Every structure is written in structure tokens, then in C-alpha cells.
Amino acid sequence: MRKFLAVVGREWRAYFFSPLAYVILAAFLVMNGIIFSAIVAFLNTPGAPKGQALPFLFTNTYFWIFNLFVVPIITMRLFAEERKTGTLETLLTSPVSETTVVLGKFTAALGFFLTLWAPTLVYVLILRSQTPIDLGPVAAGYLAIALIGAYFLSIGTFASILTKNQIVAAILAFAMLIPVFSAGLLESLSNDPGKRDTLGYFNLWDHMEEFSRGVVDTRRIVYYLSATTFFLFMTTVTLSAKKENP
Amino acid sequence: MIEVENLTKRFPTRVAVSDVSFSVQVGEIVGFLGPNGAGKTTAMRVLSGFLPPTAGTARVAGFDVVTRSMEARASLGYLPESAALYPEMRVHEYLAYRARLEGVGGAEVKKRVGEAIESCLLQEVANQKVENLSKGFRQRTALAGALVHRPPVLILDEPTVGLDPMQIIKIREMIRSLGRERAVLLSTHILPEVDAVCDRVLIIDRGRIVAEGTAAELRSRLAGSPVVRATFAGQVDAREPLASLPGVTSVSQESAGDETRVRLECATGADPREEIFRTAVARGWVLRELAREGVTLEDVFVRLTRHEDVRPESEPLPPAEGVSA
């Protein structure tokens, strides 16, 4: 546990020592600020349904575009940088298991991702002071952000171990995230109920809408968690294999 | 503390280490000497647990590096060739991180960090970021990182590479003092380093150990006949008179400018220097220089690693310090 925390702590600090973290954070707040002002404008229109606007924070197009771009940037350095500079050799010759290393780095990335979202809680408080808000769907929305975030970040972590070049790692992660995200969107193109059902299982956009309405479907949670575990496992296996052939 | 038996490491395209066996005891500093690409780093990476061996066994502090990797790694302080650090961390932060990675916790971390800073003389830079440090301080920080968990075994891959002469002397002093209660294996291709630091030398070439022993043993084992060089002012013919001196087996001379240089090969154990002086005085020659050549470790090294088919490394070997046999 101590070793795990040492890995998490170093990664966490490394994020905030790079200007990239602040650029992402600022861009993220600008984007969500625009969305929030749109929500407020919507609520100001006469006859707007009370308590219906907040889910918009999670289901707009920018949400997805931003996640698809920002996750590769968060994860690109995790392993690529250490492989390039050679610090990975020190890390892997310390009495720390590969699993601990992978989980530690992933946890730090997830922590950073959630930190990006933390300021949006202020929006919830502001809205709540002005209009009644059902907190159940809000909590479900944030849960979905954490779960889908973890899923995407695990893919990014895996991409980062495949190369020594951070840019290549980011592009690889992006290239892997696009099909993961868009496969589910094919649902709307199909008329076959069987196909629609299968594709619906992967339709993240719809999942997010469900969550933000307060519908917590365990099938979704099982999908995200098992996919996350799979990519982290692949990362660990690859890390062990890199020892064989550095 | 380090035991290596018939270790082989094969890569898809080449054999880097081939059937190597050796051991290092506590209180011993062993130098791993070899030309670049001889297999030093690969052997050390196997010992550190970074690369698995293809065949053979390696044990660190009694733990097999494959089957009991965690314990072996915990007993080991390893300084990789890159000595890579995290540039954004401060020296004391880096050392605390390394201590925690080794499972040290609580107040003990601070104590160990203090210890490592002291033993590697890092006090003045402890609060600086690694990216602002000179190469010498970086190397010392990396060394301190390898020491912070008080390992009984140290493996240092080219610890002095890229440092200036003063820094090299400092690092060597540190290694010597560290070696008193630990088993230390260090690699180098710098010959004087072996004489300056190591108790014993393993010469490795093309993945095989070609010689092993103390520096003095290697010198005496491989020493040819002793050679004496003399330089006289002006043009003299020294061949006849010097060849008749006791112990001298052959004499050659050449004229260079206003002086004559003579090279005398002698029988083992013979030292005709005083006789040469007396002869010069008796004949009225002015003696400018008179010296007996010791066999340097460099001679030994070159003799052992010279390949008929391969040109020697283009990198020039640093001049050997004048060590007489």
C-alpha cells in the first residue's frame, strides 16, 4: 500500500508540475462555463421546466469531444515518458510489482481527471440555490463520469506503454477511443432489433443520457468496470513483456 | 552476497552474456571491466531483475533474481547506466519517493533521506530541483537513491561516466567508503578506476569473463619482460655497451633530434638502471631520462580484449596512471 501510494503521489505531483495540467484545467473550465451559462439562459426562458436543465452538463456534444481529446493527453506521459528517460528501469528494479505500478499510475490519472470535474460541483450548488434540483440524477451523472473516465483512461494507459513517444501515445489512445465511442452510435443506423440491442450495450452517448436522468443500470457499470480491468491487465502484461525485450 | 552461476542472456539477434560465473562478498568492491558492448550492462540488468536470464542463475543476498525477485530487489541498490531522475522533483523529495518505493514509511523516511543526503554529500542541493543540478550532483542523487533503503548489495553501472575529474574523485571516495560494509559490483571501461577503487577485477569481453583477480595479480600474470627506457643527449651508440650489462636481453635505439632514445628489454626481475647510470657516467654520456616501465592494467586489458578481426574501439582509452608493477 505504501509503495502504491508512493507511485500515485509521484504521478500526481508530476501532473501539477507540467504546464499542460493547467492548460487542460483552464480549457475545461472555459468549456463547462459556456455550457453552464447556456443552462442558466435556458432556465431563464419563460416556462422552462424546473430541474431539467442540469443533465445537459453531461450529455452535450462538447462533453464527448472534450473527453476524447483530453484523456489521451492525460495518459500519454504515464509510461512513455519513463521509458524514454530511463526512470522506468529504476522503478521496475525497485521491489514494486508491475500491477502496483500500473494501478498507481492509473489511479493518479483518474484522480487528475476527477479533479477537472470537481469545480463543476459549484455549478450544482449555484443552481440549487436558485431552483429545485433533484440530486439523484446529478449523483448518477457524476458516477457515470467517473466510470466512463476510468474506462477511457485505462485505454490511454495501455496506449502509453506501447511507445516511448508521448505524442504517438496520445494519437494511439485517440485512435483506440474513437471506435470504442462510435461503435455504439451505429445503433441508430440499424433496424435489426438484435443488432440494435448489441450495439446499444456499447452506446456510451445513450448510457450517459440514462445516467443523467438518474437511471443507474448495472449492465453499464459491469461493462465499464470489466473493460477498464481488461485494459489495465493488458498494460500489466505488456509491462512485464517489456522487461523481456526493453 | 552476489552469486552468479553459468549466467547466459541471449537476445534475438545476439548473445550478450555467455556462461558467466562469479561472486562478490561483503566488504568487497569488484570491478566489471570491459570494452563498450561487452555485456556489462546486460549482466547488471539481469542481476537487478530488469531482464530475465536466458539460462543460469543469479542470486542477490541469497535470493534468486527470478524466483524471489521481490526479496532480491529489496536487498539491492541499483544505479542504472542512465542514472535517470525525475527533473521536476527536488533532491530530498526524490529520495523520500525512493524510500517509500522500498516500503519505508513514517518518520523513518526522513531519517533515511537525511542519511543518504549525508553519505552522498548532497546537503547543499537537497532543496534544489533535479533539473537544475550539475551532472555530478545528479549522479550523486541517483547514487543516494540507490542507497536510501540501506541495501547490503550495490550494483553501479558506470557510476563515474560523464563527470569531471574532481567529481570522479568524490564519487570514487564515496564508493570506497560504501564498500566497507557492502558487496559492491561496479562496471567501468575506465582502467584507472579499477586500480583506484576495486579490490578485484572481472574482465569481460564479448559476453565472457576472460580474466579475474586483483589488479596486481592480473598485472603480474600478464606481465611480459620488464622494459627500461633511457634517453641520452646527443648522438651516441649505446647498443654495444648496454647490451653487455647483466640482465639485459636486448637493446634497440633511435635518434630523435638532439637525443638518442634507447629501449632495453630485461630478464624477469632484473633492474639494470643503476648499471646504465654508471655506464653513462663512465662514457661521458649525458643522461636525460631513465625509467622502468610498469605493466599497466591497460596493457593487460588490451592484451585480453584485442581481437584480430576487429579494430580496437575508436574511443581512445584514457591515459593510464603511472603504476609500476
Boltz contact constraints between the chains, C-beta under 6 A:
constraints:
  - contact:
      token1: [A, 2]
      token2: [B, 100]
      max_distance: 6.0
  - contact:
      token1: [A, 2]
      token2: [B, 103]
      max_distance: 6.0
  - contact:
      token1: [A, 2]
      token2: [B, 105]
      max_distance: 6.0
  - contact:
      token1: [A, 3]
      token2: [B, 101]
      max_distance: 6.0
  - contact:
      token1: [A, 3]
      token2: [B, 103]
      max_distance: 6.0
  - contact:
      token1: [A, 6]
      token2: [B, 97]
      max_distance: 6.0
  - contact:
      token1: [A, 6]
      token2: [B, 100]
      max_distance: 6.0
  - contact:
      token1: [A, 6]
      token2: [B, 101]
      max_distance: 6.0
  - contact:
      token1: [A, 10]
      token2: [B, 97]
      max_distance: 6.0
  - contact:
      token1: [A, 17]
      token2: [B, 88]
      max_distance: 6.0
  - contact:
      token1: [A, 85]
      token2: [B, 84]
      max_distance: 6.0
  - contact:
      token1: [A, 86]
      token2: [B, 82]
      max_distance: 6.0
  - contact:
      token1: [A, 86]
      token2: [B, 84]
      max_distance: 6.0
  - contact:
      token1: [A, 87]
      token2: [B, 84]
      max_distance: 6.0
  - contact:
      token1: [A, 89]
      token2: [B, 50]
      max_distance: 6.0
  - contact:
      token1: [A, 89]
      token2: [B, 80]
      max_distance: 6.0
  - contact:
      token1: [A, 92]
      token2: [B, 50]
      max_distance: 6.0
  - contact:
      token1: [A, 93]
      token2: [B, 48]
      max_distance: 6.0
  - contact:
      token1: [A, 93]
      token2: [B, 49]
      max_distance: 6.0
  - contact:
      token1: [A, 93]
      token2: [B, 50]
      max_distance: 6.0
  - contact:
      token1: [A, 93]
      token2: [B, 73]
      max_distance: 6.0
  - contact:
      token1: [A, 93]
      token2: [B, 78]
      max_distance: 6.0
  - contact:
      token1: [A, 94]
      token2: [B, 101]
      max_distance: 6.0
  - contact:
      token1: [A, 95]
      token2: [B, 70]
      max_distance: 6.0
  - contact:
      token1: [A, 95]
      token2: [B, 73]
      max_distance: 6.0
  - contact:
      token1: [A, 95]
      token2: [B, 74]
      max_distance: 6.0
  - contact:
      token1: [A, 96]
      token2: [B, 101]
      max_distance: 6.0
